[in-house]
């Protein structure tokens, strides 16, 4: 869990905060792209997120 989600977060933050000369994309599009590259399914992310909320 820590490896896969850590890489997903790092990839997402790199794409959001990188300072290059390309025009910015919407955050939802960047997140969708990072999720697709990570190999983690959307269902797994939502399930783990819901389990985290329930644990609070």
mmCIF file as Biopython writes it, N, C-alpha, C and O atoms, coordinates in Angstrom:
data_model
#
loop_
_atom_site.group_PDB
_atom_site.id
_atom_site.type_symbol
_atom_site.label_atom_id
_atom_site.label_alt_id
_atom_site.label_comp_id
_atom_site.label_asym_id
_atom_site.label_entity_id
_atom_site.label_seq_id
_atom_site.pdbx_PDB_ins_code
_atom_site.Cartn_x
_atom_site.Cartn_y
_atom_site.Cartn_z
_atom_site.occupancy
_atom_site.B_iso_or_equiv
_atom_site.auth_seq_id
_atom_site.auth_asym_id
_atom_site.pdbx_PDB_model_num
ATOM 1   N N  . UNK A ? 1  ? 0.820   -1.188 0.000   1.0 0.0 1  A 1 
ATOM 2   C CA . UNK A ? 1  ? 0.000   0.000  0.000   1.0 0.0 1  A 1 
ATOM 3   C C  . UNK A ? 1  ? 0.867   1.255  0.000   1.0 0.0 1  A 1 
ATOM 4   O O  . UNK A ? 1  ? 0.614   2.184  -0.767  1.0 0.0 1  A 1 
ATOM 5   N N  . UNK A ? 2  ? 1.874   1.286  0.847   1.0 0.0 2  A 1 
ATOM 6   C CA . UNK A ? 2  ? 2.678   2.507  0.941   1.0 0.0 2  A 1 
ATOM 7   C C  . UNK A ? 2  ? 3.488   2.748  -0.328  1.0 0.0 2  A 1 
ATOM 8   O O  . UNK A ? 2  ? 3.661   3.895  -0.741  1.0 0.0 2  A 1 
ATOM 9   N N  . UNK A ? 3  ? 3.979   1.694  -0.945  1.0 0.0 3  A 1 
ATOM 10  C CA . UNK A ? 3  ? 4.764   1.846  -2.161  1.0 0.0 3  A 1 
ATOM 11  C C  . UNK A ? 3  ? 3.926   2.331  -3.327  1.0 0.0 3  A 1 
ATOM 12  O O  . UNK A ? 3  ? 4.307   3.277  -4.017  1.0 0.0 3  A 1 
ATOM 13  N N  . UNK A ? 4  ? 2.790   1.691  -3.553  1.0 0.0 4  A 1 
ATOM 14  C CA . UNK A ? 4  ? 1.953   2.038  -4.700  1.0 0.0 4  A 1 
ATOM 15  C C  . UNK A ? 4  ? 1.322   3.417  -4.531  1.0 0.0 4  A 1 
ATOM 16  O O  . UNK A ? 4  ? 1.329   4.217  -5.466  1.0 0.0 4  A 1 
ATOM 17  N N  . UNK A ? 5  ? 0.783   3.699  -3.363  1.0 0.0 5  A 1 
ATOM 18  C CA . UNK A ? 5  ? 0.150   5.004  -3.154  1.0 0.0 5  A 1 
ATOM 19  C C  . UNK A ? 5  ? 1.190   6.121  -3.038  1.0 0.0 5  A 1 
ATOM 20  O O  . UNK A ? 5  ? 0.921   7.261  -3.414  1.0 0.0 5  A 1 
ATOM 21  N N  . UNK A ? 6  ? 2.356   5.800  -2.526  1.0 0.0 6  A 1 
ATOM 22  C CA . UNK A ? 6  ? 3.430   6.788  -2.463  1.0 0.0 6  A 1 
ATOM 23  C C  . UNK A ? 6  ? 3.887   7.197  -3.853  1.0 0.0 6  A 1 
ATOM 24  O O  . UNK A ? 6  ? 4.097   8.378  -4.128  1.0 0.0 6  A 1 
ATOM 25  N N  . UNK A ? 7  ? 4.041   6.209  -4.729  1.0 0.0 7  A 1 
ATOM 26  C CA . UNK A ? 7  ? 4.423   6.512  -6.104  1.0 0.0 7  A 1 
ATOM 27  C C  . UNK A ? 7  ? 3.323   7.287  -6.825  1.0 0.0 7  A 1 
ATOM 28  O O  . UNK A ? 7  ? 3.611   8.189  -7.612  1.0 0.0 7  A 1 
ATOM 29  N N  . UNK A ? 8  ? 2.077   6.942  -6.562  1.0 0.0 8  A 1 
ATOM 30  C CA . UNK A ? 8  ? 0.950   7.667  -7.166  1.0 0.0 8  A 1 
ATOM 31  C C  . UNK A ? 8  ? 0.959   9.120  -6.709  1.0 0.0 8  A 1 
ATOM 32  O O  . UNK A ? 8  ? 0.793   10.024 -7.528  1.0 0.0 8  A 1 
ATOM 33  N N  . UNK A ? 9  ? 1.148   9.358  -5.427  1.0 0.0 9  A 1 
ATOM 34  C CA . UNK A ? 9  ? 1.171   10.727 -4.903  1.0 0.0 9  A 1 
ATOM 35  C C  . UNK A ? 9  ? 2.359   11.499 -5.458  1.0 0.0 9  A 1 
ATOM 36  O O  . UNK A ? 9  ? 2.222   12.667 -5.822  1.0 0.0 9  A 1 
ATOM 37  N N  . UNK A ? 10 ? 3.519   10.863 -5.525  1.0 0.0 10 A 1 
ATOM 38  C CA . UNK A ? 10 ? 4.699   11.537 -6.061  1.0 0.0 10 A 1 
ATOM 39  C C  . UNK A ? 10 ? 4.512   11.895 -7.528  1.0 0.0 10 A 1 
ATOM 40  O O  . UNK A ? 10 ? 4.892   12.985 -7.956  1.0 0.0 10 A 1 
ATOM 41  N N  . UNK A ? 11 ? 3.935   10.994 -8.292  1.0 0.0 11 A 1 
ATOM 42  C CA . UNK A ? 11 ? 3.681   11.247 -9.711  1.0 0.0 11 A 1 
ATOM 43  C C  . UNK A ? 11 ? 2.672   12.387 -9.889  1.0 0.0 11 A 1 
ATOM 44  O O  . UNK A ? 11 ? 2.847   13.260 -10.739 1.0 0.0 11 A 1 
ATOM 45  N N  . UNK A ? 12 ? 1.627   12.360 -9.080  1.0 0.0 12 A 1 
ATOM 46  C CA . UNK A ? 12 ? 0.611   13.406 -9.152  1.0 0.0 12 A 1 
ATOM 47  C C  . UNK A ? 12 ? 1.193   14.767 -8.784  1.0 0.0 12 A 1 
ATOM 48  O O  . UNK A ? 12 ? 0.972   15.745 -9.498  1.0 0.0 12 A 1 
ATOM 49  N N  . UNK A ? 13 ? 1.926   14.842 -7.687  1.0 0.0 13 A 1 
ATOM 50  C CA . UNK A ? 13 ? 2.509   16.117 -7.265  1.0 0.0 13 A 1 
ATOM 51  C C  . UNK A ? 13 ? 3.557   16.613 -8.254  1.0 0.0 13 A 1 
ATOM 52  O O  . UNK A ? 13 ? 3.682   17.818 -8.472  1.0 0.0 13 A 1 
ATOM 53  N N  . UNK A ? 14 ? 4.308   15.699 -8.853  1.0 0.0 14 A 1 
ATOM 54  C CA . UNK A ? 14 ? 5.305   16.109 -9.852  1.0 0.0 14 A 1 
ATOM 55  C C  . UNK A ? 14 ? 4.617   16.753 -11.048 1.0 0.0 14 A 1 
ATOM 56  O O  . UNK A ? 14 ? 5.063   17.788 -11.542 1.0 0.0 14 A 1 
ATOM 57  N N  . UNK A ? 15 ? 3.521   16.136 -11.517 1.0 0.0 15 A 1 
ATOM 58  C CA . UNK A ? 15 ? 2.811   16.688 -12.667 1.0 0.0 15 A 1 
ATOM 59  C C  . UNK A ? 15 ? 2.122   18.004 -12.344 1.0 0.0 15 A 1 
ATOM 60  O O  . UNK A ? 15 ? 2.019   18.875 -13.208 1.0 0.0 15 A 1 
ATOM 61  N N  . UNK A ? 16 ? 1.652   18.161 -11.116 1.0 0.0 16 A 1 
ATOM 62  C CA . UNK A ? 16 ? 0.947   19.389 -10.744 1.0 0.0 16 A 1 
ATOM 63  C C  . UNK A ? 16 ? 1.928   20.540 -10.529 1.0 0.0 16 A 1 
ATOM 64  O O  . UNK A ? 16 ? 1.659   21.661 -10.960 1.0 0.0 16 A 1 
ATOM 65  N N  . UNK A ? 17 ? 3.050   20.285 -9.876  1.0 0.0 17 A 1 
ATOM 66  C CA . UNK A ? 17 ? 3.934   21.364 -9.464  1.0 0.0 17 A 1 
ATOM 67  C C  . UNK A ? 17 ? 5.202   21.517 -10.303 1.0 0.0 17 A 1 
ATOM 68  O O  . UNK A ? 17 ? 6.070   22.316 -9.953  1.0 0.0 17 A 1 
ATOM 69  N N  . UNK A ? 18 ? 5.330   20.769 -11.403 1.0 0.0 18 A 1 
ATOM 70  C CA . UNK A ? 18 ? 6.527   20.917 -12.235 1.0 0.0 18 A 1 
ATOM 71  C C  . UNK A ? 18 ? 6.483   22.254 -12.972 1.0 0.0 18 A 1 
ATOM 72  O O  . UNK A ? 18 ? 5.430   22.695 -13.431 1.0 0.0 18 A 1 
ATOM 73  N N  . UNK A ? 19 ? 7.631   22.875 -13.072 1.0 0.0 19 A 1 
ATOM 74  C CA . UNK A ? 19 ? 7.724   24.183 -13.706 1.0 0.0 19 A 1 
ATOM 75  C C  . UNK A ? 19 ? 8.337   24.020 -15.095 1.0 0.0 19 A 1 
ATOM 76  O O  . UNK A ? 19 ? 9.544   24.185 -15.273 1.0 0.0 19 A 1 
ATOM 77  N N  . UNK A ? 20 ? 7.513   23.703 -16.054 1.0 0.0 20 A 1 
ATOM 78  C CA . UNK A ? 20 ? 7.962   23.633 -17.429 1.0 0.0 20 A 1 
ATOM 79  C C  . UNK A ? 20 ? 7.156   24.628 -18.263 1.0 0.0 20 A 1 
ATOM 80  O O  . UNK A ? 20 ? 6.322   25.352 -17.719 1.0 0.0 20 A 1 
ATOM 81  N N  . UNK A ? 21 ? 7.384   24.670 -19.529 1.0 0.0 21 A 1 
ATOM 82  C CA . UNK A ? 21 ? 6.744   25.695 -20.365 1.0 0.0 21 A 1 
ATOM 83  C C  . UNK A ? 21 ? 5.446   25.227 -21.009 1.0 0.0 21 A 1 
ATOM 84  O O  . UNK A ? 21 ? 4.867   25.951 -21.818 1.0 0.0 21 A 1 
ATOM 85  N N  . UNK A ? 22 ? 4.977   24.030 -20.665 1.0 0.0 22 A 1 
ATOM 86  C CA . UNK A ? 22 ? 3.729   23.539 -21.249 1.0 0.0 22 A 1 
ATOM 87  C C  . UNK A ? 22 ? 2.533   24.136 -20.511 1.0 0.0 22 A 1 
ATOM 88  O O  . UNK A ? 22 ? 2.627   24.422 -19.318 1.0 0.0 22 A 1 
ATOM 89  N N  . UNK A ? 23 ? 1.418   24.325 -21.201 1.0 0.0 23 A 1 
ATOM 90  C CA . UNK A ? 23 ? 0.219   24.845 -20.526 1.0 0.0 23 A 1 
ATOM 91  C C  . UNK A ? 23 ? -0.284  23.866 -19.462 1.0 0.0 23 A 1 
ATOM 92  O O  . UNK A ? 23 ? -0.134  22.653 -19.602 1.0 0.0 23 A 1 
ATOM 93  N N  . UNK A ? 24 ? -0.867  24.395 -18.428 1.0 0.0 24 A 1 
ATOM 94  C CA . UNK A ? 24 ? -1.375  23.573 -17.321 1.0 0.0 24 A 1 
ATOM 95  C C  . UNK A ? 24 ? -2.644  22.839 -17.730 1.0 0.0 24 A 1 
ATOM 96  O O  . UNK A ? 24 ? -3.477  23.360 -18.472 1.0 0.0 24 A 1 
ATOM 97  N N  . UNK A ? 25 ? -2.769  21.601 -17.219 1.0 0.0 25 A 1 
ATOM 98  C CA . UNK A ? 25 ? -3.982  20.816 -17.411 1.0 0.0 25 A 1 
ATOM 99  C C  . UNK A ? 25 ? -4.800  20.899 -16.128 1.0 0.0 25 A 1 
ATOM 100 O O  . UNK A ? 25 ? -4.269  21.228 -15.067 1.0 0.0 25 A 1 
ATOM 101 N N  . UNK A ? 26 ? -6.074  20.605 -16.227 1.0 0.0 26 A 1 
ATOM 102 C CA . UNK A ? 26 ? -6.928  20.583 -15.048 1.0 0.0 26 A 1 
ATOM 103 C C  . UNK A ? 26 ? -6.479  19.473 -14.106 1.0 0.0 26 A 1 
ATOM 104 O O  . UNK A ? 26 ? -5.953  18.447 -14.539 1.0 0.0 26 A 1 
ATOM 105 N N  . UNK A ? 27 ? -6.692  19.691 -12.834 1.0 0.0 27 A 1 
ATOM 106 C CA . UNK A ? 27 ? -6.253  18.739 -11.814 1.0 0.0 27 A 1 
ATOM 107 C C  . UNK A ? 27 ? -6.895  17.370 -12.013 1.0 0.0 27 A 1 
ATOM 108 O O  . UNK A ? 27 ? -6.243  16.348 -11.798 1.0 0.0 27 A 1 
ATOM 109 N N  . UNK A ? 28 ? -8.166  17.336 -12.421 1.0 0.0 28 A 1 
ATOM 110 C CA . UNK A ? 28 ? -8.834  16.050 -12.633 1.0 0.0 28 A 1 
ATOM 111 C C  . UNK A ? 28 ? -8.158  15.260 -13.752 1.0 0.0 28 A 1 
ATOM 112 O O  . UNK A ? 28 ? -8.006  14.043 -13.647 1.0 0.0 28 A 1 
ATOM 113 N N  . UNK A ? 29 ? -7.754  15.941 -14.815 1.0 0.0 29 A 1 
ATOM 114 C CA . UNK A ? 29 ? -7.077  15.257 -15.921 1.0 0.0 29 A 1 
ATOM 115 C C  . UNK A ? 29 ? -5.705  14.756 -15.492 1.0 0.0 29 A 1 
ATOM 116 O O  . UNK A ? 29 ? -5.297  13.659 -15.874 1.0 0.0 29 A 1 
ATOM 117 N N  . UNK A ? 30 ? -4.997  15.543 -14.707 1.0 0.0 30 A 1 
ATOM 118 C CA . UNK A ? 30 ? -3.676  15.130 -14.211 1.0 0.0 30 A 1 
ATOM 119 C C  . UNK A ? 30 ? -3.832  13.927 -13.279 1.0 0.0 30 A 1 
ATOM 120 O O  . UNK A ? 30 ? -3.043  12.985 -13.348 1.0 0.0 30 A 1 
ATOM 121 N N  . UNK A ? 31 ? -4.836  13.952 -12.416 1.0 0.0 31 A 1 
ATOM 122 C CA . UNK A ? 31 ? -5.068  12.842 -11.484 1.0 0.0 31 A 1 
ATOM 123 C C  . UNK A ? 31 ? -5.450  11.574 -12.236 1.0 0.0 31 A 1 
ATOM 124 O O  . UNK A ? 31 ? -4.978  10.489 -11.895 1.0 0.0 31 A 1 
ATOM 125 N N  . UNK A ? 32 ? -6.295  11.694 -13.253 1.0 0.0 32 A 1 
ATOM 126 C CA . UNK A ? 32 ? -6.691  10.536 -14.052 1.0 0.0 32 A 1 
ATOM 127 C C  . UNK A ? 32 ? -5.475  9.917  -14.752 1.0 0.0 32 A 1 
ATOM 128 O O  . UNK A ? 32 ? -5.330  8.696  -14.796 1.0 0.0 32 A 1 
ATOM 129 N N  . UNK A ? 33 ? -4.607  10.773 -15.296 1.0 0.0 33 A 1 
ATOM 130 C CA . UNK A ? 33 ? -3.406  10.290 -15.968 1.0 0.0 33 A 1 
ATOM 131 C C  . UNK A ? 33 ? -2.472  9.579  -14.990 1.0 0.0 33 A 1 
ATOM 132 O O  . UNK A ? 33 ? -1.956  8.503  -15.290 1.0 0.0 33 A 1 
ATOM 133 N N  . UNK A ? 34 ? -2.256  10.181 -13.822 1.0 0.0 34 A 1 
ATOM 134 C CA . UNK A ? 34 ? -1.382  9.571  -12.811 1.0 0.0 34 A 1 
ATOM 135 C C  . UNK A ? 34 ? -1.962  8.248  -12.318 1.0 0.0 34 A 1 
ATOM 136 O O  . UNK A ? 34 ? -1.218  7.296  -12.082 1.0 0.0 34 A 1 
ATOM 137 N N  . UNK A ? 35 ? -3.267  8.180  -12.162 1.0 0.0 35 A 1 
ATOM 138 C CA . UNK A ? 35 ? -3.916  6.943  -11.718 1.0 0.0 35 A 1 
ATOM 139 C C  . UNK A ? 35 ? -3.762  5.858  -12.774 1.0 0.0 35 A 1 
ATOM 140 O O  . UNK A ? 35 ? -3.543  4.694  -12.439 1.0 0.0 35 A 1 
ATOM 141 N N  . UNK A ? 36 ? -3.874  6.225  -14.030 1.0 0.0 36 A 1 
ATOM 142 C CA . UNK A ? 36 ? -3.703  5.250  -15.103 1.0 0.0 36 A 1 
ATOM 143 C C  . UNK A ? 36 ? -2.283  4.713  -15.176 1.0 0.0 36 A 1 
ATOM 144 O O  . UNK A ? 36 ? -2.082  3.530  -15.452 1.0 0.0 36 A 1 
ATOM 145 N N  . UNK A ? 37 ? -1.295  5.567  -14.932 1.0 0.0 37 A 1 
ATOM 146 C CA . UNK A ? 37 ? 0.101   5.131  -14.962 1.0 0.0 37 A 1 
ATOM 147 C C  . UNK A ? 37 ? 0.462   4.293  -13.753 1.0 0.0 37 A 1 
ATOM 148 O O  . UNK A ? 37 ? 1.394   3.491  -13.820 1.0 0.0 37 A 1 
ATOM 149 N N  . UNK A ? 38 ? -0.255  4.457  -12.646 1.0 0.0 38 A 1 
ATOM 150 C CA . UNK A ? 38 ? 0.123   3.769  -11.411 1.0 0.0 38 A 1 
ATOM 151 C C  . UNK A ? 38 ? -0.251  2.295  -11.407 1.0 0.0 38 A 1 
ATOM 152 O O  . UNK A ? 38 ? 0.400   1.495  -10.735 1.0 0.0 38 A 1 
ATOM 153 N N  . UNK A ? 39 ? -1.278  1.930  -12.139 1.0 0.0 39 A 1 
ATOM 154 C CA . UNK A ? 39 ? -1.722  0.542  -12.128 1.0 0.0 39 A 1 
ATOM 155 C C  . UNK A ? 39 ? -2.700  0.232  -11.013 1.0 0.0 39 A 1 
ATOM 156 O O  . UNK A ? 39 ? -3.168  -0.901 -10.894 1.0 0.0 39 A 1 
ATOM 157 N N  . UNK A ? 40 ? -3.013  1.221  -10.197 1.0 0.0 40 A 1 
ATOM 158 C CA . UNK A ? 40 ? -4.012  1.052  -9.139  1.0 0.0 40 A 1 
ATOM 159 C C  . UNK A ? 40 ? -5.367  1.410  -9.737  1.0 0.0 40 A 1 
ATOM 160 O O  . UNK A ? 40 ? -5.505  2.435  -10.404 1.0 0.0 40 A 1 
ATOM 161 N N  . UNK A ? 41 ? -6.336  0.588  -9.506  1.0 0.0 41 A 1 
ATOM 162 C CA . UNK A ? 41 ? -7.670  0.845  -10.048 1.0 0.0 41 A 1 
ATOM 163 C C  . UNK A ? 41 ? -8.425  1.889  -9.235  1.0 0.0 41 A 1 
ATOM 164 O O  . UNK A ? 41 ? -8.183  2.068  -8.042  1.0 0.0 41 A 1 
ATOM 165 N N  . UNK A ? 42 ? -9.331  2.562  -9.897  1.0 0.0 42 A 1 
ATOM 166 C CA . UNK A ? 42 ? -10.144 3.577  -9.229  1.0 0.0 42 A 1 
ATOM 167 C C  . UNK A ? 42 ? -10.974 2.960  -8.109  1.0 0.0 42 A 1 
ATOM 168 O O  . UNK A ? 42 ? -11.162 3.574  -7.059  1.0 0.0 42 A 1 
ATOM 169 N N  . UNK A ? 43 ? -11.465 1.760  -8.331  1.0 0.0 43 A 1 
ATOM 170 C CA . UNK A ? 43 ? -12.262 1.083  -7.308  1.0 0.0 43 A 1 
ATOM 171 C C  . UNK A ? 43 ? -11.437 0.838  -6.049  1.0 0.0 43 A 1 
ATOM 172 O O  . UNK A ? 43 ? -11.943 0.986  -4.937  1.0 0.0 43 A 1 
ATOM 173 N N  . UNK A ? 44 ? -10.170 0.465  -6.219  1.0 0.0 44 A 1 
ATOM 174 C CA . UNK A ? 44 ? -9.289  0.217  -5.072  1.0 0.0 44 A 1 
ATOM 175 C C  . UNK A ? 44 ? -9.006  1.511  -4.321  1.0 0.0 44 A 1 
ATOM 176 O O  . UNK A ? 44 ? -8.983  1.521  -3.090  1.0 0.0 44 A 1 
ATOM 177 N N  . UNK A ? 45 ? -8.794  2.588  -5.041  1.0 0.0 45 A 1 
ATOM 178 C CA . UNK A ? 45 ? -8.539  3.884  -4.389  1.0 0.0 45 A 1 
ATOM 179 C C  . UNK A ? 45 ? -9.760  4.332  -3.597  1.0 0.0 45 A 1 
ATOM 180 O O  . UNK A ? 45 ? -9.639  4.776  -2.456  1.0 0.0 45 A 1 
ATOM 181 N N  . UNK A ? 46 ? -10.937 4.214  -4.208  1.0 0.0 46 A 1 
ATOM 182 C CA . UNK A ? 46 ? -12.158 4.615  -3.508  1.0 0.0 46 A 1 
ATOM 183 C C  . UNK A ? 46 ? -12.428 3.723  -2.301  1.0 0.0 46 A 1 
ATOM 184 O O  . UNK A ? 46 ? -12.841 4.210  -1.249  1.0 0.0 46 A 1 
ATOM 185 N N  . UNK A ? 47 ? -12.198 2.426  -2.447  1.0 0.0 47 A 1 
ATOM 186 C CA . UNK A ? 47 ? -12.407 1.495  -1.343  1.0 0.0 47 A 1 
ATOM 187 C C  . UNK A ? 47 ? -11.459 1.790  -0.185  1.0 0.0 47 A 1 
ATOM 188 O O  . UNK A ? 47 ? -11.880 1.804  0.972   1.0 0.0 47 A 1 
ATOM 189 N N  . UNK A ? 48 ? -10.191 2.023  -0.484  1.0 0.0 48 A 1 
ATOM 190 C CA . UNK A ? 48 ? -9.223  2.337  0.565   1.0 0.0 48 A 1 
ATOM 191 C C  . UNK A ? 48 ? -9.518  3.698  1.201   1.0 0.0 48 A 1 
ATOM 192 O O  . UNK A ? 48 ? -9.336  3.871  2.406   1.0 0.0 48 A 1 
ATOM 193 N N  . UNK A ? 49 ? -9.962  4.643  0.411   1.0 0.0 49 A 1 
ATOM 194 C CA . UNK A ? 49 ? -10.333 5.952  0.945   1.0 0.0 49 A 1 
ATOM 195 C C  . UNK A ? 49 ? -11.521 5.850  1.887   1.0 0.0 49 A 1 
ATOM 196 O O  . UNK A ? 49 ? -11.535 6.468  2.952   1.0 0.0 49 A 1 
ATOM 197 N N  . UNK A ? 50 ? -12.515 5.071  1.491   1.0 0.0 50 A 1 
ATOM 198 C CA . UNK A ? 50 ? -13.688 4.881  2.341   1.0 0.0 50 A 1 
ATOM 199 C C  . UNK A ? 50 ? -13.312 4.160  3.651   1.0 0.0 50 A 1 
ATOM 200 O O  . UNK A ? 50 ? -13.823 4.494  4.720   1.0 0.0 50 A 1 
ATOM 201 N N  . UNK A ? 51 ? -12.421 3.180  3.550   1.0 0.0 51 A 1 
ATOM 202 C CA . UNK A ? 51 ? -11.968 2.471  4.754   1.0 0.0 51 A 1 
ATOM 203 C C  . UNK A ? 51 ? -11.209 3.434  5.665   1.0 0.0 51 A 1 
ATOM 204 O O  . UNK A ? 51 ? -11.324 3.340  6.887   1.0 0.0 51 A 1 
ATOM 205 N N  . UNK A ? 52 ? -10.442 4.349  5.096   1.0 0.0 52 A 1 
ATOM 206 C CA . UNK A ? 52 ? -9.745  5.351  5.904   1.0 0.0 52 A 1 
ATOM 207 C C  . UNK A ? 52 ? -10.686 6.290  6.604   1.0 0.0 52 A 1 
ATOM 208 O O  . UNK A ? 52 ? -10.466 6.638  7.764   1.0 0.0 52 A 1 
ATOM 209 N N  . UNK A ? 53 ? -11.747 6.714  5.915   1.0 0.0 53 A 1 
ATOM 210 C CA . UNK A ? 53 ? -12.743 7.601  6.517   1.0 0.0 53 A 1 
ATOM 211 C C  . UNK A ? 53 ? -13.483 6.871  7.642   1.0 0.0 53 A 1 
ATOM 212 O O  . UNK A ? 53 ? -13.741 7.448  8.698   1.0 0.0 53 A 1 
ATOM 213 N N  . UNK A ? 54 ? -13.815 5.628  7.414   1.0 0.0 54 A 1 
ATOM 214 C CA . UNK A ? 54 ? -14.530 4.857  8.447   1.0 0.0 54 A 1 
ATOM 215 C C  . UNK A ? 54 ? -13.660 4.624  9.673   1.0 0.0 54 A 1 
ATOM 216 O O  . UNK A ? 54 ? -14.176 4.497  10.784  1.0 0.0 54 A 1 
ATOM 217 N N  . UNK A ? 55 ? -12.333 4.567  9.484   1.0 0.0 55 A 1 
ATOM 218 C CA . UNK A ? 55 ? -11.427 4.330  10.600  1.0 0.0 55 A 1 
ATOM 219 C C  . UNK A ? 55 ? -11.327 5.552  11.519  1.0 0.0 55 A 1 
ATOM 220 O O  . UNK A ? 55 ? -10.941 5.437  12.682  1.0 0.0 55 A 1 
ATOM 221 N N  . UNK A ? 56 ? -11.676 6.711  10.984  1.0 0.0 56 A 1 
ATOM 222 C CA . UNK A ? 56 ? -11.623 7.920  11.827  1.0 0.0 56 A 1 
ATOM 223 C C  . UNK A ? 56 ? -12.759 7.870  12.785  1.0 0.0 56 A 1 
ATOM 224 O O  . UNK A ? 56 ? -12.922 8.781  13.597  1.0 0.0 56 A 1 
#
